[in-house]
Amino acid sequence: MTTKATLYLRPELHKALKMKAAQTSQSMSETANQAIEAALTEDLEDIRSLRERAGGPTESYESFVAGLKADGLL
């Protein structure tokens, strides 16, 4: 599944993207998606982790801080 987006690229970025796509026999969209994914890998992992933990157990702030103190981290 994909979402259409309009991006405004500086001319030199557009040229580099176009050249890279041609070199790798990919579309500009595929090349841009790979570059963006590489740049945002950590953020994507965080989003996936948050989705997995949604609806899971929660802990109060006080309990969390007490745990950190007990572990010598605070």
DSSP file (Angstrom, degrees, kcal/mol; ACC not computed):
  #  RESIDUE AA STRUCTURE BP1 BP2  ACC     N-H-->O    O-->H-N    N-H-->O    O-->H-N    TCO  KAPPA ALPHA  PHI   PSI    X-CA   Y-CA   Z-CA
    1    1 A M              0   0    0      0, 0.0     2,-0.3     0, 0.0     0, 0.0   0.000 360.0 360.0 360.0 138.9    0.0    0.0    0.0
    2    2 A T        -     0   0    0      2,-0.0     2,-0.4     0, 0.0     0, 0.0  -0.896 360.0-141.9-131.0 161.4    1.3    3.5   -0.8
    3    3 A T        -     0   0    0     -2,-0.3     2,-0.3     2,-0.0     0, 0.0  -0.990  23.3-123.9-124.2 132.3    0.2    7.0   -0.2
    4    4 A K        +     0   0    0     -2,-0.4     2,-0.3     2,-0.0    -2,-0.0  -0.580  36.7 173.8 -76.1 134.0    0.6    9.8   -2.8
    5    5 A A        -     0   0    0     -2,-0.3     2,-0.6     2,-0.0    -2,-0.0  -0.991  28.3-134.1-140.1 147.1    2.6   12.7   -1.5
    6    6 A T        -     0   0    0     -2,-0.3     2,-0.4     2,-0.0    -2,-0.0  -0.909  25.7-174.9-102.7 123.1    3.9   15.9   -3.1
    7    7 A L        -     0   0    0     -2,-0.6     2,-0.7     2,-0.0    -2,-0.0  -0.933  18.8-145.4-117.4 141.1    7.5   16.7   -2.3
    8    8 A Y        -     0   0    0     -2,-0.4     2,-0.3     6,-0.0    -2,-0.0  -0.920  25.6-171.3-106.9 110.9    9.4   19.8   -3.3
    9    9 A L        -     0   0    0     -2,-0.7    -2,-0.0     1,-0.0     0, 0.0  -0.743  28.5-109.4-104.1 147.3   13.0   18.9   -4.0
   10   10 A R    >>  -     0   0    0     -2,-0.3     4,-2.3     1,-0.1     3,-0.7  -0.460  39.7-110.5 -65.1 148.2   15.9   21.2   -4.6
   11   11 A P  H 3> S+     0   0    0      0, 0.0     4,-2.3     0, 0.0     5,-0.2   0.851 117.8  52.0 -53.1 -39.2   17.0   20.8   -8.3
   12   12 A E  H 3> S+     0   0    0      1,-0.2     4,-2.1     2,-0.2     5,-0.1   0.853 110.1  48.9 -70.1 -32.4   20.3   19.1   -7.3
   13   13 A L  H <> S+     0   0    0     -3,-0.7     4,-2.7     2,-0.2     5,-0.2   0.899 110.4  51.1 -69.6 -40.7   18.4   16.5   -5.2
   14   14 A H  H  X S+     0   0    0     -4,-2.3     4,-2.5     2,-0.2    -2,-0.2   0.921 111.5  47.7 -61.0 -44.0   16.0   15.9   -8.0
   15   15 A K  H  X S+     0   0    0     -4,-2.3     4,-2.4    -5,-0.2    -2,-0.2   0.922 112.9  48.0 -64.1 -44.6   18.8   15.3  -10.4
   16   16 A A  H  X S+     0   0    0     -4,-2.1     4,-2.6     2,-0.2    -2,-0.2   0.900 112.6  49.1 -63.7 -41.1   20.6   13.0   -8.0
   17   17 A L  H  X S+     0   0    0     -4,-2.7     4,-2.5     2,-0.2    -2,-0.2   0.920 111.6  48.9 -63.1 -44.5   17.4   11.0   -7.3
   18   18 A K  H  X S+     0   0    0     -4,-2.5     4,-1.9    -5,-0.2    -2,-0.2   0.900 113.3  46.9 -62.6 -41.8   16.7   10.7  -11.0
   19   19 A M  H  X S+     0   0    0     -4,-2.4     4,-2.5     2,-0.2    -2,-0.2   0.913 112.3  49.3 -67.5 -43.4   20.3    9.5  -11.7
   20   20 A K  H  X S+     0   0    0     -4,-2.6     4,-1.9     1,-0.2    -2,-0.2   0.905 110.1  51.6 -63.0 -41.7   20.3    7.0   -8.8
   21   21 A A  H  <>S+     0   0    0     -4,-2.5     5,-2.4     1,-0.2     4,-0.5   0.910 111.3  47.4 -61.2 -42.6   17.0    5.6   -9.9
   22   22 A A  H ><5S+     0   0    0     -4,-1.9     3,-0.7     1,-0.2    -2,-0.2   0.900 110.8  51.8 -65.9 -40.8   18.3    5.1  -13.5
   23   23 A Q  H 3<5S+     0   0    0     -4,-2.5    -1,-0.2     1,-0.2    -2,-0.2   0.845 116.8  39.0 -64.1 -34.3   21.5    3.5  -12.2
   24   24 A T  T 3<5S-     0   0    0     -4,-1.9    -1,-0.2    -5,-0.2    -2,-0.2   0.364 107.6-121.9 -99.3   4.2   19.6    1.0  -10.0
   25   25 A S  T < 5S+     0   0    0     -3,-0.7     2,-0.3    -4,-0.5    -3,-0.2   0.870  72.0 125.0  55.3  39.4   16.8    0.4  -12.6
   26   26 A Q      < -     0   0    0     -5,-2.4    -1,-0.2    -6,-0.2    -2,-0.1  -0.800  66.7-100.1-119.1 164.4   14.2    1.5  -10.1
   27   27 A S     >  -     0   0    0     -2,-0.3     4,-2.2     1,-0.1     5,-0.2  -0.401  34.3-112.5 -75.2 162.6   11.5    4.1  -10.2
   28   28 A M  H  > S+     0   0    0      1,-0.2     4,-2.8     2,-0.2     5,-0.2   0.870 119.3  55.4 -62.9 -35.2   12.2    7.5   -8.5
   29   29 A S  H  > S+     0   0    0      2,-0.2     4,-2.8     1,-0.2    -1,-0.2   0.927 107.7  47.3 -63.3 -45.3    9.5    6.6   -6.0
   30   30 A E  H  > S+     0   0    0      2,-0.2     4,-2.1     1,-0.2    -2,-0.2   0.924 114.4  47.3 -61.5 -44.3   11.2    3.3   -5.0
   31   31 A T  H  X S+     0   0    0     -4,-2.2     4,-2.1     2,-0.2    -2,-0.2   0.914 113.5  47.3 -64.1 -44.1   14.6    5.0   -4.7
   32   32 A A  H  X S+     0   0    0     -4,-2.8     4,-2.8     1,-0.2     5,-0.2   0.908 110.2  53.2 -64.8 -42.0   13.1    7.8   -2.6
   33   33 A N  H  X S+     0   0    0     -4,-2.8     4,-2.6     1,-0.2    -2,-0.2   0.908 109.8  48.3 -59.6 -42.6   11.3    5.4   -0.4
   34   34 A Q  H  X S+     0   0    0     -4,-2.1     4,-2.2     2,-0.2    -1,-0.2   0.910 113.0  47.2 -64.8 -42.3   14.5    3.5    0.3
   35   35 A A  H  X S+     0   0    0     -4,-2.1     4,-1.9     2,-0.2    -2,-0.2   0.912 114.5  46.3 -66.1 -42.8   16.4    6.6    1.1
   36   36 A I  H  X S+     0   0    0     -4,-2.8     4,-1.8     2,-0.2    -2,-0.2   0.912 112.1  51.0 -66.9 -42.4   13.7    7.9    3.4
   37   37 A E  H  < S+     0   0    0     -4,-2.6     4,-0.4    -5,-0.2    -2,-0.2   0.908 109.7  50.5 -61.9 -41.8   13.3    4.6    5.2
   38   38 A A  H >< S+     0   0    0     -4,-2.2     3,-0.7     1,-0.2     4,-0.2   0.893 112.6  46.9 -62.2 -39.8   17.1    4.4    5.7
   39   39 A A  H 3< S+     0   0    0     -4,-1.9    -1,-0.2     1,-0.2    -2,-0.2   0.791 120.6  37.6 -72.2 -27.8   17.0    7.9    7.2
   40   40 A L  T 3X S+     0   0    0     -4,-1.8     4,-2.7     1,-0.1     5,-0.2   0.174  77.1 118.0-111.5  17.2   14.0    7.2    9.4
   41   41 A T  H <> S+     0   0    0     -3,-0.7     4,-2.3    -4,-0.4     5,-0.2   0.900  78.5  48.3 -53.0 -47.7   14.7    3.6   10.5
   42   42 A E  H  > S+     0   0    0     -4,-0.2     4,-2.0     1,-0.2    -1,-0.2   0.907 112.5  48.5 -62.5 -41.8   15.0    4.4   14.2
   43   43 A D  H  > S+     0   0    0      1,-0.2     4,-2.3     2,-0.2    -1,-0.2   0.901 110.2  51.8 -64.6 -40.6   11.8    6.4   14.1
   44   44 A L  H  X S+     0   0    0     -4,-2.7     4,-2.3     1,-0.2    -2,-0.2   0.887 108.6  51.2 -63.3 -38.7   10.0    3.6   12.3
   45   45 A E  H  X S+     0   0    0     -4,-2.3     4,-2.4    -5,-0.2    -1,-0.2   0.900 109.3  50.9 -64.0 -40.8   11.2    1.1   14.9
   46   46 A D  H  X S+     0   0    0     -4,-2.0     4,-2.4     2,-0.2    -2,-0.2   0.914 110.0  49.3 -62.5 -43.1    9.8    3.4   17.7
   47   47 A I  H  X S+     0   0    0     -4,-2.3     4,-2.2     2,-0.2    -2,-0.2   0.920 111.8  48.5 -62.9 -44.5    6.4    3.7   16.0
   48   48 A R  H  X S+     0   0    0     -4,-2.3     4,-2.1     1,-0.2    -1,-0.2   0.913 111.3  50.6 -61.3 -42.6    6.2   -0.1   15.6
   49   49 A S  H  X S+     0   0    0     -4,-2.4     4,-1.9     1,-0.2    -2,-0.2   0.905 109.4  50.4 -63.1 -42.5    7.2   -0.6   19.3
   50   50 A L  H  X S+     0   0    0     -4,-2.4     4,-1.0     1,-0.2    -1,-0.2   0.902 109.9  50.5 -62.9 -41.0    4.5    1.9   20.4
   51   51 A R  H  < S+     0   0    0     -4,-2.2     3,-0.4     1,-0.2    -1,-0.2   0.892 109.8  50.8 -64.3 -39.1    1.9    0.1   18.3
   52   52 A E  H  < S+     0   0    0     -4,-2.1    -1,-0.2     1,-0.2    -2,-0.2   0.855 113.4  45.0 -66.4 -34.9    2.9   -3.3   19.8
   53   53 A R  H >< S+     0   0    0     -4,-1.9     3,-2.4    -5,-0.2    -1,-0.2   0.567  83.2 121.3 -87.5  -8.3    2.6   -1.9   23.4
   54   54 A A  T 3< S+     0   0    0     -4,-1.0    -3,-0.0    -3,-0.4    -4,-0.0  -0.313  82.2  14.5 -58.1 132.1   -0.7   -0.1   22.9
   55   55 A G  T 3  S+     0   0    0      1,-0.2    -1,-0.3     2,-0.0     3,-0.1   0.451 101.1 126.5  83.0  -0.1   -3.3   -1.4   25.3
   56   56 A G  S <  S-     0   0    0     -3,-2.4    -1,-0.2     1,-0.2    -3,-0.1  -0.098  71.0 -58.5 -79.8-175.9   -0.6   -3.1   27.4
   57   57 A P        -     0   0    0      0, 0.0     2,-0.3     0, 0.0    -1,-0.2  -0.270  53.7-149.9 -64.6 150.0   -0.1   -2.7   31.2
   58   58 A T        -     0   0    0     -3,-0.1     2,-0.4     0, 0.0     0, 0.0  -0.783   4.3-152.5-118.0 164.3    0.6    0.7   32.5
   59   59 A E        -     0   0    0     -2,-0.3     2,-0.0     4,-0.0     0, 0.0  -0.995  22.8-113.5-137.1 141.0    2.6    1.9   35.5
   60   60 A S     >  -     0   0    0     -2,-0.4     4,-2.3     1,-0.1     5,-0.2  -0.323  26.7-117.2 -70.5 157.6    2.2    5.1   37.5
   61   61 A Y  H  > S+     0   0    0      1,-0.2     4,-2.8     2,-0.2     5,-0.2   0.920 116.0  52.8 -58.6 -45.0    4.9    7.7   37.4
   62   62 A E  H  > S+     0   0    0      1,-0.2     4,-2.4     2,-0.2    -1,-0.2   0.901 110.2  47.2 -60.5 -42.6    5.5    7.3   41.1
   63   63 A S  H  > S+     0   0    0      2,-0.2     4,-2.1     1,-0.2    -1,-0.2   0.890 111.6  51.2 -66.1 -39.9    6.0    3.5   40.7
   64   64 A F  H  X S+     0   0    0     -4,-2.3     4,-2.0     2,-0.2    -2,-0.2   0.936 111.9  45.9 -62.9 -47.6    8.3    4.1   37.7
   65   65 A V  H  X S+     0   0    0     -4,-2.8     4,-2.5     1,-0.2    -2,-0.2   0.903 110.7  53.7 -63.4 -41.8   10.5    6.5   39.7
   66   66 A A  H  X S+     0   0    0     -4,-2.4     4,-2.5    -5,-0.2    -1,-0.2   0.898 108.4  50.6 -60.0 -40.4   10.5    4.2   42.7
   67   67 A G  H  X S+     0   0    0     -4,-2.1     4,-1.8     2,-0.2    -1,-0.2   0.901 109.5  49.9 -63.8 -42.0   11.8    1.4   40.4
   68   68 A L  H  <>S+     0   0    0     -4,-2.0     5,-2.8     2,-0.2     6,-0.8   0.910 112.2  47.8 -62.8 -42.0   14.5    3.6   39.0
   69   69 A K  H ><5S+     0   0    0     -4,-2.5     3,-1.3     4,-0.2    -2,-0.2   0.904 109.8  52.6 -64.6 -42.0   15.6    4.5   42.5
   70   70 A A  H 3<5S+     0   0    0     -4,-2.5    -1,-0.2     1,-0.3    -2,-0.2   0.846 109.8  49.0 -62.8 -33.8   15.5    0.9   43.6
   71   71 A D  T 3<5S-     0   0    0     -4,-1.8    -1,-0.3    -5,-0.2    -2,-0.2   0.448 116.8-115.8 -85.4  -0.5   17.8    0.0   40.7
   72   72 A G  T < 5S+     0   0    0     -3,-1.3    -3,-0.2    -4,-0.2    -2,-0.1   0.689  83.5 119.9  75.6  18.1   20.2    2.8   41.5
   73   73 A L      <       0   0    0     -5,-2.8    -4,-0.2    -6,-0.2    -5,-0.1   0.583 360.0 360.0 -91.2 -11.0   19.5    4.7   38.3
   74   74 A L              0   0    0     -6,-0.8    -5,-0.2    -9,-0.1    -1,-0.1   0.313 360.0 360.0-129.1 360.0   18.2    7.8   40.1
